[in-house]
Amino acid sequence: MKVARLVLKIVALSLSVAALTCAVVAYWNELVELFDYTKSKIQRRTCVSEYDDYEE
């Protein structure tokens, strides 16, 4: 009985990893776009000039 539970846990873990891999592959473009957007927002915040408040 313990062996059957171990086998079922291994199968469940394998299926979970496969589902996660499929989700990453399916949404790869969206993940890359999200990463690029986040990267550009962070770069804009760090490159703000200290004199932006004084523009006419």
N, CA, C and O atoms as a GROMACS GRO file, in nm:
protein
  224
    1MET      N    1   0.082  -0.120   0.000
    1MET     CA    2   0.000   0.000   0.000
    1MET      C    3   0.086   0.126   0.000
    1MET      O    4   0.055   0.224  -0.068
    2LYS      N    5   0.196   0.123   0.076
    2LYS     CA    6   0.284   0.239   0.082
    2LYS      C    7   0.353   0.263  -0.052
    2LYS      O    8   0.378   0.377  -0.091
    3VAL      N    9   0.384   0.154  -0.120
    3VAL     CA   10   0.448   0.166  -0.250
    3VAL      C   11   0.352   0.231  -0.350
    3VAL      O   12   0.394   0.314  -0.431
    4ALA      N   13   0.227   0.194  -0.345
    4ALA     CA   14   0.127   0.251  -0.436
    4ALA      C   15   0.111   0.401  -0.411
    4ALA      O   16   0.099   0.478  -0.506
    5ARG      N   17   0.111   0.442  -0.284
    5ARG     CA   18   0.102   0.585  -0.252
    5ARG      C   19   0.223   0.660  -0.304
    5ARG      O   20   0.210   0.770  -0.357
    6LEU      N   21   0.341   0.601  -0.289
    6LEU     CA   22   0.463   0.664  -0.338
    6LEU      C   23   0.458   0.680  -0.489
    6LEU      O   24   0.495   0.785  -0.543
    7VAL      N   25   0.414   0.578  -0.557
    7VAL     CA   26   0.404   0.583  -0.703
    7VAL      C   27   0.303   0.690  -0.745
    7VAL      O   28   0.329   0.765  -0.839
    8LEU      N   29   0.190   0.697  -0.678
    8LEU     CA   30   0.090   0.798  -0.711
    8LEU      C   31   0.141   0.939  -0.685
    8LEU      O   32   0.110   1.031  -0.761
    9LYS      N   33   0.218   0.957  -0.579
    9LYS     CA   34   0.276   1.089  -0.551
    9LYS      C   35   0.377   1.128  -0.659
    9LYS      O   36   0.382   1.244  -0.700
   10ILE      N   37   0.455   1.032  -0.705
   10ILE     CA   38   0.552   1.059  -0.812
   10ILE      C   39   0.480   1.094  -0.941
   10ILE      O   40   0.520   1.185  -1.012
   11VAL      N   41   0.372   1.022  -0.971
   11VAL     CA   42   0.294   1.050  -1.092
   11VAL      C   43   0.230   1.189  -1.082
   11VAL      O   44   0.230   1.264  -1.179
   12ALA      N   45   0.177   1.223  -0.965
   12ALA     CA   46   0.115   1.354  -0.946
   12ALA      C   47   0.218   1.464  -0.961
   12ALA      O   48   0.190   1.568  -1.022
   13LEU      N   49   0.336   1.445  -0.907
   13LEU     CA   50   0.442   1.544  -0.921
   13LEU      C   51   0.483   1.560  -1.067
   13LEU      O   52   0.503   1.673  -1.113
   14SER      N   53   0.495   1.450  -1.138
   14SER     CA   54   0.531   1.456  -1.280
   14SER      C   55   0.426   1.529  -1.361
   14SER      O   56   0.459   1.610  -1.448
   15LEU      N   57   0.299   1.503  -1.334
   15LEU     CA   58   0.192   1.571  -1.406
   15LEU      C   59   0.189   1.720  -1.373
   15LEU      O   60   0.159   1.802  -1.460
   16SER      N   61   0.219   1.755  -1.250
   16SER     CA   62   0.224   1.896  -1.212
   16SER      C   63   0.336   1.969  -1.284
   16SER      O   64   0.317   2.081  -1.331
   17VAL      N   65   0.450   1.907  -1.294
   17VAL     CA   66   0.563   1.967  -1.365
   17VAL      C   67   0.530   1.981  -1.513
   17VAL      O   68   0.562   2.083  -1.575
   18ALA      N   69   0.467   1.881  -1.570
   18ALA     CA   70   0.428   1.887  -1.711
   18ALA      C   71   0.326   1.998  -1.735
   18ALA      O   72   0.335   2.069  -1.836
   19ALA      N   73   0.231   2.016  -1.645
   19ALA     CA   74   0.131   2.122  -1.659
   19ALA      C   75   0.196   2.259  -1.648
   19ALA      O   76   0.161   2.350  -1.723
   20LEU      N   77   0.289   2.275  -1.556
   20LEU     CA   78   0.359   2.402  -1.542
   20LEU      C   79   0.441   2.433  -1.668
   20LEU      O   80   0.443   2.547  -1.714
   21THR      N   81   0.507   2.333  -1.722
   21THR     CA   82   0.584   2.351  -1.845
   21THR      C   83   0.494   2.391  -1.961
   21THR      O   84   0.528   2.480  -2.038
   22CYS      N   85   0.381   2.327  -1.973
   22CYS     CA   86   0.286   2.362  -2.081
   22CYS      C   87   0.233   2.504  -2.064
   22CYS      O   88   0.217   2.575  -2.163
   23ALA      N   89   0.207   2.545  -1.942
   23ALA     CA   90   0.158   2.681  -1.918
   23ALA      C   91   0.264   2.784  -1.955
   23ALA      O   92   0.231   2.887  -2.014
   24VAL      N   93   0.389   2.758  -1.922
   24VAL     CA   94   0.497   2.851  -1.956
   24VAL      C   95   0.512   2.860  -2.108
   24VAL      O   96   0.528   2.969  -2.162
   25VAL      N   97   0.508   2.747  -2.175
   25VAL     CA   98   0.521   2.747  -2.321
   25VAL      C   99   0.402   2.818  -2.385
   25VAL      O  100   0.419   2.893  -2.482
   26ALA      N  101   0.284   2.796  -2.334
   26ALA     CA  102   0.164   2.855  -2.394
   26ALA      C  103   0.162   3.008  -2.377
   26ALA      O  104   0.115   3.079  -2.466
   27TYR      N  105   0.212   3.057  -2.265
   27TYR     CA  106   0.206   3.201  -2.237
   27TYR      C  107   0.342   3.267  -2.248
   27TYR      O  108   0.364   3.372  -2.187
   28TRP      N  109   0.434   3.209  -2.324
   28TRP     CA  110   0.570   3.261  -2.332
   28TRP      C  111   0.572   3.405  -2.385
   28TRP      O  112   0.642   3.490  -2.329
   29ASN      N  113   0.498   3.434  -2.491
   29ASN     CA  114   0.497   3.569  -2.547
   29ASN      C  115   0.446   3.671  -2.446
   29ASN      O  116   0.504   3.779  -2.433
   30GLU      N  117   0.340   3.638  -2.376
   30GLU     CA  118   0.286   3.730  -2.277
   30GLU      C  119   0.384   3.750  -2.162
   30GLU      O  120   0.396   3.861  -2.111
   31LEU      N  121   0.454   3.645  -2.122
   31LEU     CA  122   0.552   3.658  -2.014
   31LEU      C  123   0.668   3.747  -2.056
   31LEU      O  124   0.716   3.827  -1.976
   32VAL      N  125   0.712   3.734  -2.180
   32VAL     CA  126   0.822   3.817  -2.230
   32VAL      C  127   0.778   3.963  -2.238
   32VAL      O  128   0.854   4.052  -2.201
   33GLU      N  129   0.656   3.988  -2.286
   33GLU     CA  130   0.605   4.124  -2.293
   33GLU      C  131   0.593   4.186  -2.153
   33GLU      O  132   0.627   4.303  -2.134
   34LEU      N  133   0.546   4.108  -2.057
   34LEU     CA  134   0.536   4.156  -1.920
   34LEU      C  135   0.674   4.189  -1.863
   34LEU      O  136   0.692   4.290  -1.796
   35PHE      N  137   0.771   4.103  -1.890
   35PHE     CA  138   0.907   4.127  -1.844
   35PHE      C  139   0.965   4.254  -1.906
   35PHE      O  140   1.027   4.334  -1.837
   36ASP      N  141   0.945   4.272  -2.036
   36ASP     CA  142   0.997   4.391  -2.105
   36ASP      C  143   0.930   4.518  -2.052
   36ASP      O  144   0.996   4.620  -2.031
   37TYR      N  145   0.799   4.512  -2.029
   37TYR     CA  146   0.727   4.628  -1.977
   37TYR      C  147   0.778   4.665  -1.838
   37TYR      O  148   0.802   4.782  -1.808
   38THR      N  149   0.796   4.564  -1.753
   38THR     CA  150   0.845   4.588  -1.618
   38THR      C  151   0.986   4.644  -1.622
   38THR      O  152   1.019   4.735  -1.546
   39LYS      N  153   1.069   4.591  -1.708
   39LYS     CA  154   1.207   4.638  -1.721
   39LYS      C  155   1.211   4.783  -1.767
   39LYS      O  156   1.290   4.862  -1.716
   40SER      N  157   1.126   4.819  -1.862
   40SER     CA  158   1.124   4.957  -1.910
   40SER      C  159   1.073   5.053  -1.803
   40SER      O  160   1.122   5.165  -1.791
   41LYS      N  161   0.974   5.009  -1.723
   41LYS     CA  162   0.924   5.095  -1.615
   41LYS      C  163   1.032   5.118  -1.510
   41LYS      O  164   1.046   5.229  -1.459
   42ILE      N  165   1.107   5.016  -1.477
   42ILE     CA  166   1.214   5.029  -1.378
   42ILE      C  167   1.323   5.121  -1.431
   42ILE      O  168   1.377   5.203  -1.356
   43GLN      N  169   1.357   5.108  -1.559
   43GLN     CA  170   1.461   5.193  -1.617
   43GLN      C  171   1.417   5.338  -1.620
   43GLN      O  172   1.499   5.427  -1.598
   44ARG      N  173   1.289   5.364  -1.647
   44ARG     CA  174   1.240   5.502  -1.649
   44ARG      C  175   1.248   5.565  -1.511
   44ARG      O  176   1.280   5.683  -1.498
   45ARG      N  177   1.219   5.487  -1.407
   45ARG     CA  178   1.224   5.539  -1.271
   45ARG      C  179   1.367   5.570  -1.228
   45ARG      O  180   1.390   5.667  -1.157
   46THR      N  181   1.461   5.489  -1.270
   46THR     CA  182   1.598   5.508  -1.224
   46THR      C  183   1.671   5.616  -1.303
   46THR      O  184   1.771   5.668  -1.256
   47CYS      N  185   1.623   5.650  -1.420
   47CYS     CA  186   1.691   5.749  -1.505
   47CYS      C  187   1.624   5.886  -1.501
   47CYS      O  188   1.644   5.967  -1.592
   48VAL      N  189   1.547   5.912  -1.400
   48VAL     CA  190   1.480   6.040  -1.390
   48VAL      C  191   1.582   6.146  -1.353
   48VAL      O  192   1.661   6.130  -1.260
   49SER      N  193   1.578   6.255  -1.428
   49SER     CA  194   1.670   6.365  -1.401
   49SER      C  195   1.627   6.439  -1.275
   49SER      O  196   1.507   6.449  -1.246
   50GLU      N  197   1.723   6.489  -1.202
   50GLU     CA  198   1.688   6.562  -1.080
   50GLU      C  199   1.633   6.700  -1.111
   50GLU      O  200   1.578   6.765  -1.023
   51TYR      N  201   1.646   6.746  -1.236
   51TYR     CA  202   1.596   6.877  -1.274
   51TYR      C  203   1.463   6.871  -1.348
   51TYR      O  204   1.419   6.972  -1.403
   52ASP      N  205   1.398   6.757  -1.350
   52ASP     CA  206   1.268   6.746  -1.419
   52ASP      C  207   1.163   6.838  -1.355
   52ASP      O  208   1.073   6.885  -1.425
   53ASP      N  209   1.174   6.863  -1.227
   53ASP     CA  210   1.077   6.950  -1.160
   53ASP      C  211   1.089   7.095  -1.204
   53ASP      O  212   0.994   7.171  -1.189
   54TYR      N  213   1.203   7.135  -1.258
   54TYR     CA  214   1.228   7.273  -1.292
   54TYR      C  215   1.208   7.306  -1.439
   54TYR      O  216   1.242   7.416  -1.482
   55GLU      N  217   1.154   7.214  -1.516
   55GLU     CA  218   1.132   7.239  -1.657
   55GLU      C  219   1.025   7.347  -1.674
   55GLU      O  220   0.930   7.354  -1.595
   56GLU      N  221   1.041   7.428  -1.776
   56GLU     CA  222   0.945   7.537  -1.799
   56GLU      C  223   0.837   7.495  -1.895
   56GLU      O  224   0.748   7.575  -1.926
   0.00000   0.00000   0.00000
